[in-house]
């Protein structure tokens, strides 16, 4: 709960607007009028939100579940065949391909090996949400008791517990398919997903044929950081359920429909949510727990509400911005505070913190959408092995990769494996998208140089074993679903990053970064991100070392929406600030959680030579502090 009192602390000339934790009568409310073709030679993945078809060639080194005996005819039981495919391909960065069809199962599919041990590093890849369907048999034994819910699908973690819970669920992906819990399975959970550091569900539908079911998407096993994007949940008592103080989850372009109890229920987790559409008469969101948030909800629509219900029920910490509410009695109920609809420009559950006299709203920076590109014409796809690269042979592949780049084809792909670089590859000409299918790259100092292009380029699904990505163009560059990413280059332009583990990020004046699910595990002493006069916007940001998570200098603009800052590896210097704001503008919503040393200084803010500190001692005691909103500008 959120305390009733608002405390102004003055020490050494520092004014801190501070909210401690208990009743909900002291809040800050700002309401402003505001307004995937049937062809055996490739796979097809349709954007569940109406985007372009995406095709994947058959020689991408995928593992076809039908080679293990799965029929996909909607009649035969495919449970054992899919289980065998899972067992033989876990922990190898493999992609299990489910060709178009309905795969009928009668029991849970867990990501376990033949010794019944959970593992990770696996991708489920379908041909699109209307074509690849994994369906639970009607009235399936074990799924009919609503008091003892059971998942259809359960990925796992290395070194996990009996239910697969752990914090090493690395690179788990579920892409381009539908999960249906069938009829008369009220105890069914659609997908019990887990991923850590990188991992995603994208272009997925989870549905109940008759509306029954316990939970559509369960995210309660120490999930995150991970990205949930373009996911629709239809039916179930709870559409999405999240819990656990560790870690954090980023959700974007989510649709919740026809839930029986609530659209999304959060207990204790840090959530960063953008573009949520809820079509429900029941509450769209319930946010609660002892580990007080925060969650962020922006740019969303909550429609179809009942006049007897409230759209958002909050008893923790929450930041809401730019939402439209229709049909509900109230837009938000937070403690004793009721916020009316139909439009809420900005609401913060506790008073924002600042060090200098300034406005107390988020920066509300303009948000750019991540560029996309797809083609269903296979003549536009270039396989790097066709041009001389050979996976897994320990020889230099740079020349073959460069030839594929220079082929004139807009999409270049790497059949899953390991490729070695002795010289950099220049990304130029007509290439628009480079796909690794979870391939590993062993590089020289510079992996790819982006130069000589007049359009955005997308790089995705790689593990970089060192090396850098160097910008020499002003065109947008997108890096997605990848690990050990190191961005460099001083040319003005925009980076879009989604679901990556990053090395240091440094941006200068004229450069912008739009990040969705950023995980940084950079040892001290350098800041994990340095924004030197640029623009840095992040939706979901998790760190694990005790260095500065973001330093903004020289009129930079930074907005953090949903951070989890977790100095699990300790702090080299107990006086290292969590955030540095030097003659810049910053707004941040985050949680610090620490089961050892904590950041003694949360913010070091300087304007015109005057420095003020926001110290943890003023924020509360214990392993966790929640910051619903810090604003730093003069």
PLY file of the C-alpha trace (Angstrom):
ply
format ascii 1.0
element vertex 634
property float x
property float y
property float z
element edge 631
property int vertex1
property int vertex2
end_header
0.00 0.00 0.00
1.00 3.59 -0.46
1.36 5.92 2.49
-0.98 8.74 3.17
1.67 11.27 4.01
3.83 13.28 1.67
7.19 14.21 3.16
9.34 17.10 2.13
12.90 16.55 3.27
15.38 19.39 3.26
19.06 18.67 3.83
21.98 20.79 2.72
19.68 22.78 0.51
18.32 19.68 -1.24
14.58 19.41 -1.71
13.27 15.89 -2.24
9.64 15.15 -2.84
9.37 11.73 -1.29
6.68 9.08 -0.97
7.19 6.22 1.46
5.23 2.98 1.34
1.59 2.36 2.99
-2.12 4.01 2.39
-3.13 5.30 -1.00
-4.39 8.79 -0.30
-1.26 10.61 -1.37
-0.89 10.29 -5.07
0.06 12.39 -7.99
-2.59 12.53 -10.67
-2.16 14.39 -13.90
-5.19 14.18 -16.15
-4.88 16.23 -19.28
-7.40 16.38 -22.08
-5.65 14.46 -24.82
-6.49 13.31 -26.51
2.04 -14.91 -42.84
1.15 -19.13 -48.95
1.23 -22.79 -48.69
4.53 -24.05 -50.20
6.80 -26.78 -48.83
9.92 -24.83 -49.73
9.49 -22.21 -47.03
7.88 -21.38 -43.76
5.39 -18.60 -43.34
4.83 -16.49 -40.30
1.99 -14.01 -40.23
2.03 -11.04 -37.98
-0.93 -11.58 -35.66
-1.53 -7.84 -35.75
-2.03 -7.68 -39.52
1.55 -7.14 -40.70
3.44 -8.56 -43.63
3.97 -12.26 -44.30
7.43 -13.45 -43.32
8.96 -16.44 -45.12
11.77 -18.72 -44.01
13.65 -21.02 -46.46
13.63 -24.77 -45.80
17.47 -24.92 -45.69
17.74 -22.75 -42.58
18.85 -25.82 -40.54
15.57 -26.11 -38.67
14.35 -29.37 -37.06
10.99 -30.48 -38.48
8.76 -32.10 -35.85
7.13 -34.19 -38.59
10.47 -35.98 -39.01
9.84 -37.30 -35.49
6.40 -38.61 -36.39
4.15 -35.66 -35.62
1.21 -35.61 -38.06
-0.39 -32.24 -37.53
-3.69 -33.57 -38.89
-5.85 -32.65 -35.91
-6.77 -36.29 -35.30
-3.65 -38.27 -34.29
-2.08 -37.66 -30.90
1.26 -35.91 -31.50
2.31 -35.64 -27.84
5.06 -38.31 -27.85
6.47 -37.25 -31.24
6.84 -33.63 -30.15
8.32 -34.69 -26.81
11.00 -36.72 -28.65
11.83 -33.73 -30.86
12.18 -31.56 -27.76
14.39 -34.09 -25.91
16.88 -34.46 -28.77
17.29 -30.76 -29.51
17.31 -28.95 -26.17
20.20 -26.75 -25.15
21.60 -26.49 -28.71
20.04 -23.25 -29.97
17.88 -25.40 -32.28
14.62 -24.33 -33.87
11.75 -26.84 -33.87
9.64 -26.17 -36.96
5.94 -26.94 -36.88
4.62 -26.96 -40.48
1.08 -25.77 -41.01
-1.43 -28.03 -39.31
-3.19 -28.79 -36.06
-1.03 -30.74 -33.62
-3.29 -32.54 -31.16
-1.80 -33.23 -27.74
-3.17 -34.97 -24.66
-0.60 -33.98 -22.06
1.85 -31.26 -21.16
4.85 -30.56 -23.38
7.80 -29.67 -21.16
11.27 -28.67 -22.31
12.98 -31.71 -20.71
15.63 -34.14 -21.92
15.40 -37.96 -21.84
16.50 -37.89 -18.19
13.51 -35.72 -17.29
15.74 -32.69 -16.63
14.70 -29.22 -17.74
16.85 -27.31 -20.25
16.60 -24.18 -22.35
18.02 -22.75 -25.62
15.13 -23.90 -27.85
12.78 -22.20 -30.31
9.26 -23.26 -31.31
8.67 -21.89 -34.84
5.31 -22.06 -36.59
4.01 -21.00 -39.99
1.65 -18.41 -38.61
-1.09 -18.06 -36.06
-3.82 -19.16 -38.50
-1.81 -22.15 -39.81
0.21 -23.77 -37.01
-1.98 -24.74 -34.06
-1.08 -26.86 -31.04
-4.40 -27.99 -29.57
-5.22 -29.78 -26.34
-7.75 -32.61 -26.57
-11.17 -31.80 -25.22
-11.71 -32.93 -21.63
-8.05 -33.98 -21.34
-7.18 -35.83 -18.11
-5.29 -33.55 -15.74
-6.73 -30.35 -17.22
-10.29 -30.43 -15.91
-9.72 -29.22 -12.35
-9.74 -25.46 -12.13
-8.36 -25.67 -8.59
-5.21 -27.48 -9.81
-4.18 -25.74 -13.04
-1.82 -27.49 -15.49
0.01 -25.99 -18.51
-0.10 -27.25 -22.10
3.40 -25.91 -22.77
6.17 -25.37 -20.23
9.68 -24.26 -21.29
12.42 -24.70 -18.70
15.61 -23.34 -17.23
19.04 -24.90 -16.78
19.71 -25.76 -13.14
16.03 -25.42 -12.37
13.61 -26.71 -9.82
11.04 -29.44 -10.34
8.74 -27.13 -12.27
11.51 -25.61 -14.44
11.82 -22.46 -12.38
15.27 -20.87 -12.48
17.19 -17.89 -13.75
19.00 -19.63 -16.66
16.14 -19.99 -19.09
18.27 -18.43 -21.80
17.16 -17.95 -25.42
13.76 -19.62 -25.14
11.52 -18.53 -28.03
7.98 -19.27 -29.19
7.17 -17.69 -32.56
4.31 -17.56 -35.05
1.77 -20.10 -33.81
-1.47 -20.62 -31.90
-2.14 -22.60 -28.73
-5.72 -23.79 -28.12
-6.76 -25.42 -24.83
-9.83 -26.96 -26.46
-13.18 -27.55 -24.76
-14.01 -28.48 -21.18
-10.51 -27.96 -19.83
-11.15 -25.41 -17.08
-7.85 -26.26 -15.35
-5.73 -25.55 -18.42
-2.95 -23.00 -18.63
-2.18 -22.18 -22.25
1.56 -21.46 -22.04
3.64 -21.36 -18.86
6.53 -19.40 -20.35
9.96 -18.63 -18.96
13.00 -16.88 -20.45
15.89 -14.97 -18.92
18.17 -12.28 -20.36
17.00 -12.95 -23.92
13.94 -14.84 -25.03
10.57 -13.94 -26.47
7.08 -14.85 -27.46
6.15 -13.10 -30.67
3.25 -13.39 -33.11
1.39 -15.86 -30.87
-2.28 -16.50 -30.11
-3.36 -18.34 -26.96
-7.04 -19.22 -26.95
-9.76 -21.28 -25.33
-12.35 -22.76 -27.68
-15.08 -22.40 -25.08
-13.70 -19.54 -22.99
-12.78 -21.83 -20.07
-9.27 -22.19 -18.67
-7.30 -20.96 -15.70
-4.66 -18.75 -17.33
-3.79 -17.97 -20.92
-0.16 -16.90 -20.50
1.50 -17.71 -17.19
4.62 -15.71 -16.33
5.22 -16.55 -12.69
8.50 -18.59 -12.54
11.14 -15.87 -12.09
10.56 -14.77 -15.67
12.63 -12.18 -17.40
14.01 -10.14 -18.64
12.21 -11.16 -21.82
9.97 -9.68 -24.51
6.32 -10.56 -25.08
5.26 -8.90 -28.34
2.28 -9.21 -30.68
0.50 -11.74 -28.47
-3.27 -12.22 -28.28
-5.02 -14.08 -25.46
-8.69 -15.03 -25.93
-10.77 -16.40 -23.06
-9.55 -17.91 -19.74
-10.22 -16.66 -16.25
-6.99 -14.66 -16.30
-5.50 -13.61 -19.62
-1.93 -12.98 -18.43
-0.67 -13.72 -14.93
2.67 -12.35 -13.75
4.29 -12.67 -10.35
7.65 -12.94 -8.56
9.85 -10.10 -7.42
12.47 -11.32 -9.93
12.73 -10.30 -12.67
11.08 -7.96 -15.21
8.96 -8.38 -18.35
8.43 -6.13 -21.37
5.11 -6.39 -23.19
4.20 -4.55 -26.40
1.27 -4.89 -28.78
-0.78 -7.21 -26.57
-4.47 -7.98 -27.06
-6.63 -9.46 -24.31
-10.18 -10.58 -25.10
-13.11 -12.05 -23.19
-11.49 -12.95 -19.90
-13.72 -14.15 -17.07
-11.96 -12.53 -14.11
-9.26 -10.12 -15.28
-7.26 -9.35 -18.39
-3.83 -9.06 -16.76
-3.00 -9.68 -13.12
0.38 -8.67 -11.72
1.70 -9.66 -8.32
5.08 -8.17 -7.37
6.68 -8.04 -10.84
8.15 -5.08 -12.69
6.24 -4.74 -15.97
6.78 -2.36 -18.88
3.67 -2.38 -21.08
2.98 -0.45 -24.27
0.08 -0.70 -26.68
-2.12 -3.03 -24.70
-5.65 -3.50 -26.04
-8.10 -5.05 -23.61
-11.63 -5.91 -24.76
-13.25 -6.99 -21.53
-16.14 -6.29 -19.23
-14.02 -7.39 -16.25
-11.06 -5.30 -15.05
-8.31 -4.99 -17.63
-5.51 -4.87 -15.04
-5.12 -5.73 -11.38
-1.77 -4.67 -9.91
-0.93 -5.80 -6.39
1.71 -7.39 -4.15
4.08 -6.79 -1.28
7.03 -5.97 -3.59
5.63 -2.70 -4.72
5.98 -2.58 -8.49
6.25 -0.43 -10.31
4.45 -1.29 -13.51
4.22 1.05 -16.49
1.27 1.17 -18.88
1.37 3.58 -21.82
-0.37 4.16 -25.15
-3.16 1.64 -24.51
-6.92 1.12 -24.92
-9.12 -0.59 -22.36
-12.52 -1.11 -23.98
-15.79 -2.95 -23.41
-15.91 -2.31 -19.71
-18.85 -2.79 -17.39
-20.22 0.19 -15.47
-19.82 -1.94 -12.34
-16.06 -2.45 -12.90
-12.91 -0.36 -12.85
-10.44 -0.69 -15.72
-7.28 -0.66 -13.55
-7.33 -1.77 -9.91
-4.07 -0.76 -8.23
-2.85 -1.38 -4.70
0.87 -1.13 -5.50
2.89 1.32 -7.61
1.93 2.20 -11.17
2.59 4.79 -13.86
-0.12 5.18 -16.49
0.19 7.44 -19.52
-1.90 8.09 -22.59
-4.68 5.53 -22.18
-8.26 5.48 -23.43
-10.93 3.78 -21.35
-14.44 2.90 -22.50
-17.43 1.56 -20.58
-15.91 1.28 -17.11
-17.08 3.06 -13.99
-13.59 4.43 -13.41
-10.36 4.38 -15.39
-8.22 3.76 -12.28
-8.88 2.90 -8.68
-5.67 3.39 -6.68
-6.23 3.20 -2.96
-8.84 5.79 -2.19
-8.22 7.67 -5.41
-10.54 7.28 -8.38
-9.44 8.54 -11.79
-12.17 9.05 -14.38
-12.02 8.21 -18.07
-12.34 8.23 -20.96
-8.82 9.61 -21.32
-5.95 9.64 -18.87
-2.90 11.58 -19.96
-0.72 10.69 -16.97
-1.19 9.18 -13.53
1.43 8.29 -10.92
0.42 6.34 -7.83
2.84 8.21 -5.54
4.33 11.67 -5.70
7.17 11.97 -8.22
10.66 12.65 -6.91
12.84 15.51 -8.02
15.93 17.33 -6.83
15.56 20.66 -8.61
12.44 22.70 -9.05
10.80 21.38 -12.24
7.62 19.98 -13.65
6.78 16.52 -12.36
5.57 14.75 -15.52
7.46 12.11 -17.52
9.42 13.44 -20.49
6.86 11.77 -22.77
9.45 11.59 -25.56
8.14 10.94 -29.08
8.25 7.15 -29.66
9.36 5.71 -33.00
8.15 2.25 -34.12
10.75 -0.42 -34.90
11.17 -0.79 -38.70
10.07 -4.12 -40.20
10.78 -5.86 -43.53
9.62 -9.19 -44.99
9.28 -10.84 -48.40
7.46 -14.00 -49.47
9.54 -14.21 -52.64
12.38 -16.71 -52.03
14.36 -15.33 -54.96
14.99 -12.36 -52.69
16.66 -14.52 -50.01
20.43 -15.19 -50.01
21.88 -18.15 -48.07
25.43 -17.30 -46.95
26.45 -20.95 -47.57
25.47 -20.60 -51.22
28.10 -17.87 -51.48
30.94 -19.74 -49.75
30.43 -19.54 -46.00
30.43 -22.89 -44.21
29.04 -23.26 -40.73
30.92 -25.09 -37.96
34.21 -25.58 -39.87
36.42 -23.13 -37.91
37.48 -21.40 -41.18
36.97 -17.76 -42.10
33.49 -17.12 -43.49
33.71 -13.36 -43.99
34.25 -13.53 -47.77
31.19 -15.72 -48.34
29.06 -13.59 -46.06
30.18 -10.44 -47.87
29.28 -12.04 -51.22
25.80 -12.81 -49.93
25.43 -9.22 -48.72
26.54 -7.96 -52.16
24.23 -10.34 -54.07
21.61 -7.64 -54.35
19.05 -9.69 -52.46
17.31 -7.85 -49.64
17.32 -10.75 -47.14
20.48 -12.61 -46.11
20.28 -15.62 -43.80
22.61 -17.90 -41.87
21.52 -21.55 -41.47
21.85 -22.18 -37.77
25.47 -22.87 -36.79
28.74 -21.11 -35.92
30.52 -18.77 -38.37
34.00 -17.27 -38.07
35.07 -13.76 -39.10
38.67 -12.72 -39.74
37.71 -9.42 -41.36
34.70 -7.15 -40.99
31.68 -7.52 -43.27
30.23 -4.31 -44.73
26.45 -4.15 -44.75
25.66 -2.15 -47.88
23.66 -2.06 -51.08
20.20 -3.59 -51.17
20.26 -5.71 -48.03
17.46 -4.93 -45.61
17.35 -7.88 -43.24
19.99 -10.33 -41.91
18.70 -13.35 -39.96
20.89 -15.72 -37.93
18.36 -18.27 -36.65
20.30 -18.35 -33.37
23.69 -18.69 -35.11
26.91 -17.81 -33.27
29.46 -15.43 -34.79
33.14 -15.62 -33.83
34.52 -12.30 -35.02
37.38 -9.96 -35.38
37.10 -6.62 -33.60
34.39 -5.32 -35.95
31.72 -7.80 -37.06
29.56 -5.68 -39.31
30.01 -2.15 -40.63
26.78 -0.53 -41.74
27.63 1.75 -44.66
26.37 2.65 -48.14
22.67 2.03 -47.48
19.66 4.28 -47.99
17.10 2.33 -45.95
16.74 0.68 -42.54
18.55 -2.65 -41.92
17.41 -5.34 -39.47
19.87 -7.76 -37.82
18.31 -10.50 -35.72
18.69 -13.84 -33.91
22.46 -14.00 -33.37
24.86 -14.75 -30.54
27.92 -12.54 -30.87
31.01 -14.14 -29.35
32.74 -10.77 -29.26
33.03 -8.05 -31.90
31.16 -4.84 -32.57
28.46 -3.45 -34.82
29.73 -0.17 -36.26
27.45 2.54 -37.59
28.77 4.46 -40.63
25.36 5.46 -41.96
22.57 7.71 -40.80
19.92 5.11 -41.70
18.07 3.29 -38.91
19.63 0.02 -37.73
17.60 -2.61 -35.89
19.17 -5.30 -33.67
16.79 -7.93 -32.25
16.81 -11.18 -30.28
20.61 -11.26 -29.89
23.25 -11.56 -27.17
26.53 -9.79 -26.43
25.66 -6.85 -28.67
28.26 -4.09 -28.81
27.15 -0.94 -30.66
29.67 1.64 -31.82
30.05 4.57 -34.22
29.58 8.31 -33.96
27.54 8.99 -37.14
24.14 10.48 -36.30
21.23 8.08 -36.71
18.84 5.81 -34.84
19.40 2.40 -33.28
16.37 0.23 -32.55
17.15 -2.58 -30.13
14.74 -5.27 -29.01
15.40 -8.12 -26.60
19.19 -7.99 -26.44
22.00 -8.50 -23.97
24.21 -5.47 -24.51
27.78 -4.41 -23.97
28.34 -0.68 -23.28
26.02 1.58 -25.23
27.35 5.03 -26.02
25.41 7.61 -28.00
26.33 11.13 -28.96
24.56 14.23 -30.16
22.36 13.44 -33.16
22.04 9.78 -32.18
18.91 8.11 -30.85
18.22 4.73 -29.27
14.77 3.17 -28.95
15.05 0.04 -26.81
12.48 -2.60 -25.98
13.76 -5.10 -23.40
17.36 -4.22 -22.79
19.51 -6.38 -20.50
22.95 -5.11 -19.57
25.45 -7.18 -17.61
28.53 -5.01 -17.93
31.12 -5.20 -15.12
32.30 -1.93 -13.57
33.54 0.65 -13.77
32.03 2.09 -17.00
28.40 3.16 -17.11
26.27 0.58 -18.86
24.74 3.30 -21.02
26.17 6.75 -21.68
23.92 9.27 -23.39
26.15 12.22 -24.32
23.74 14.68 -25.89
21.51 12.14 -27.66
18.09 10.62 -27.05
17.67 7.34 -25.18
14.21 5.79 -24.71
13.84 2.36 -23.12
10.78 0.22 -22.38
12.00 -2.46 -19.96
15.61 -2.24 -18.76
17.33 -4.76 -16.44
20.89 -4.65 -15.11
22.89 -6.97 -12.87
26.20 -5.28 -12.00
26.68 -2.43 -9.59
27.92 0.29 -11.94
25.97 3.31 -13.14
23.06 2.03 -15.20
22.70 5.21 -17.26
24.65 8.47 -17.42
23.05 11.35 -19.31
25.18 14.40 -20.10
25.33 17.54 -22.24
21.64 18.17 -22.85
20.83 14.50 -23.44
17.28 13.22 -23.15
16.62 9.93 -21.34
13.39 8.16 -20.49
13.34 4.84 -18.60
9.94 3.14 -18.48
10.11 0.06 -16.27
13.61 -0.63 -14.92
14.86 -3.41 -12.66
18.28 -2.57 -11.33
19.76 -5.55 -9.52
23.39 -5.25 -8.33
23.66 -9.01 -7.76
27.39 -8.99 -8.59
28.03 -6.33 -5.95
29.24 -2.76 -6.15
32.89 -1.88 -6.76
32.31 1.52 -5.19
29.51 2.05 -2.73
29.23 5.69 -3.85
28.60 4.86 -7.54
25.37 6.62 -8.54
22.66 4.46 -10.07
21.74 7.33 -12.43
23.79 10.38 -13.46
22.02 13.43 -14.83
24.39 16.21 -15.88
22.77 19.27 -17.45
20.20 17.01 -19.11
16.60 15.89 -18.80
15.73 12.47 -17.41
12.61 10.68 -16.24
12.71 7.16 -14.85
10.35 4.58 -13.38
12.16 1.64 -11.81
12.86 -0.70 -8.91
16.17 -1.38 -7.21
16.31 -4.84 -5.64
19.41 -6.01 -3.82
20.04 -8.91 -1.46
23.49 -7.54 -0.62
25.06 -4.08 -1.10
22.74 -1.44 -2.50
23.26 1.78 -4.41
23.77 4.38 -1.71
23.21 7.11 -4.31
20.27 6.68 -6.67
20.64 9.93 -8.57
23.50 12.38 -8.98
22.01 15.40 -10.72
23.94 18.52 -11.79
22.69 21.71 -13.36
24.90 24.75 -14.00
27.57 23.53 -11.61
25.27 22.69 -8.75
25.07 19.00 -7.79
22.41 17.35 -5.68
22.04 13.73 -4.61
19.04 11.47 -4.19
20.18 8.98 -1.57
18.73 5.55 -0.92
18.49 6.28 2.77
15.64 8.68 1.99
13.79 6.07 -0.11
13.33 3.30 2.41
14.99 0.32 4.02
15.17 -3.35 3.06
16.03 -5.24 -0.14
13.81 -3.21 -2.44
12.83 0.33 -3.21
10.32 1.33 -5.86
10.50 4.60 -7.78
7.19 5.24 -9.55
8.70 8.36 -11.13
11.88 10.39 -10.85
12.05 13.56 -12.93
15.32 15.41 -13.44
15.20 18.67 -15.32
15.54 22.26 -14.40
0 1
1 2
2 3
3 4
4 5
5 6
6 7
7 8
8 9
9 10
10 11
11 12
12 13
13 14
14 15
15 16
16 17
17 18
18 19
19 20
20 21
21 22
22 23
23 24
24 25
25 26
26 27
27 28
28 29
29 30
30 31
31 32
32 33
33 34
36 37
37 38
38 39
39 40
40 41
41 42
42 43
43 44
44 45
45 46
46 47
47 48
48 49
49 50
50 51
51 52
52 53
53 54
54 55
55 56
56 57
57 58
58 59
59 60
60 61
61 62
62 63
63 64
64 65
65 66
66 67
67 68
68 69
69 70
70 71
71 72
72 73
73 74
74 75
75 76
76 77
77 78
78 79
79 80
80 81
81 82
82 83
83 84
84 85
85 86
86 87
87 88
88 89
89 90
90 91
91 92
92 93
93 94
94 95
95 96
96 97
97 98
98 99
99 100
100 101
101 102
102 103
103 104
104 105
105 106
106 107
107 108
108 109
109 110
110 111
111 112
112 113
113 114
114 115
115 116
116 117
117 118
118 119
119 120
120 121
121 122
122 123
123 124
124 125
125 126
126 127
127 128
128 129
129 130
130 131
131 132
132 133
133 134
134 135
135 136
136 137
137 138
138 139
139 140
140 141
141 142
142 143
143 144
144 145
145 146
146 147
147 148
148 149
149 150
150 151
151 152
152 153
153 154
154 155
155 156
156 157
157 158
158 159
159 160
160 161
161 162
162 163
163 164
164 165
165 166
166 167
167 168
168 169
169 170
170 171
171 172
172 173
173 174
174 175
175 176
176 177
177 178
178 179
179 180
180 181
181 182
182 183
183 184
184 185
185 186
186 187
187 188
188 189
189 190
190 191
191 192
192 193
193 194
194 195
195 196
196 197
197 198
198 199
199 200
200 201
201 202
202 203
203 204
204 205
205 206
206 207
207 208
208 209
209 210
210 211
211 212
212 213
213 214
214 215
215 216
216 217
217 218
218 219
219 220
220 221
221 222
222 223
223 224
224 225
225 226
226 227
227 228
228 229
229 230
230 231
231 232
232 233
233 234
234 235
235 236
236 237
237 238
238 239
239 240
240 241
241 242
242 243
243 244
244 245
245 246
246 247
247 248
248 249
249 250
250 251
251 252
252 253
253 254
254 255
255 256
256 257
257 258
258 259
259 260
260 261
261 262
262 263
263 264
264 265
265 266
266 267
267 268
268 269
269 270
270 271
271 272
272 273
273 274
274 275
275 276
276 277
277 278
278 279
279 280
280 281
281 282
282 283
283 284
284 285
285 286
286 287
287 288
288 289
289 290
290 291
291 292
292 293
293 294
294 295
295 296
296 297
297 298
298 299
299 300
300 301
301 302
302 303
303 304
304 305
305 306
306 307
307 308
308 309
309 310
310 311
311 312
312 313
313 314
314 315
315 316
316 317
317 318
318 319
319 320
320 321
321 322
322 323
323 324
324 325
325 326
326 327
327 328
328 329
329 330
330 331
331 332
332 333
333 334
334 335
335 336
336 337
337 338
338 339
339 340
340 341
341 342
342 343
343 344
344 345
345 346
346 347
347 348
348 349
349 350
350 351
351 352
352 353
353 354
354 355
355 356
356 357
357 358
358 359
359 360
360 361
361 362
362 363
363 364
364 365
365 366
366 367
367 368
368 369
369 370
370 371
371 372
372 373
373 374
374 375
375 376
376 377
377 378
378 379
379 380
380 381
381 382
382 383
383 384
384 385
385 386
386 387
387 388
388 389
389 390
390 391
391 392
392 393
393 394
394 395
395 396
396 397
397 398
398 399
399 400
400 401
401 402
402 403
403 404
404 405
405 406
406 407
407 408
408 409
409 410
410 411
411 412
412 413
413 414
414 415
415 416
416 417
417 418
418 419
419 420
420 421
421 422
422 423
423 424
424 425
425 426
426 427
427 428
428 429
429 430
430 431
431 432
432 433
433 434
434 435
435 436
436 437
437 438
438 439
439 440
440 441
441 442
442 443
443 444
444 445
445 446
446 447
447 448
448 449
449 450
450 451
451 452
452 453
453 454
454 455
455 456
456 457
457 458
458 459
459 460
460 461
461 462
462 463
463 464
464 465
465 466
466 467
467 468
468 469
469 470
470 471
471 472
472 473
473 474
474 475
475 476
476 477
477 478
478 479
479 480
480 481
481 482
482 483
483 484
484 485
485 486
486 487
487 488
488 489
489 490
490 491
491 492
492 493
493 494
494 495
495 496
496 497
497 498
498 499
499 500
500 501
501 502
502 503
503 504
504 505
505 506
506 507
507 508
508 509
509 510
510 511
511 512
512 513
513 514
514 515
515 516
516 517
517 518
518 519
519 520
520 521
521 522
522 523
523 524
524 525
525 526
526 527
527 528
528 529
529 530
530 531
531 532
532 533
533 534
534 535
535 536
536 537
537 538
538 539
539 540
540 541
541 542
542 543
543 544
544 545
545 546
546 547
547 548
548 549
549 550
550 551
551 552
552 553
553 554
554 555
555 556
556 557
557 558
558 559
559 560
560 561
561 562
562 563
563 564
564 565
565 566
566 567
567 568
568 569
569 570
570 571
571 572
572 573
573 574
574 575
575 576
576 577
577 578
578 579
579 580
580 581
581 582
582 583
583 584
584 585
585 586
586 587
587 588
588 589
589 590
590 591
591 592
592 593
593 594
594 595
595 596
596 597
597 598
598 599
599 600
600 601
601 602
602 603
603 604
604 605
605 606
606 607
607 608
608 609
609 610
610 611
611 612
612 613
613 614
614 615
615 616
616 617
617 618
618 619
619 620
620 621
621 622
622 623
623 624
624 625
625 626
626 627
627 628
628 629
629 630
630 631
631 632
632 633
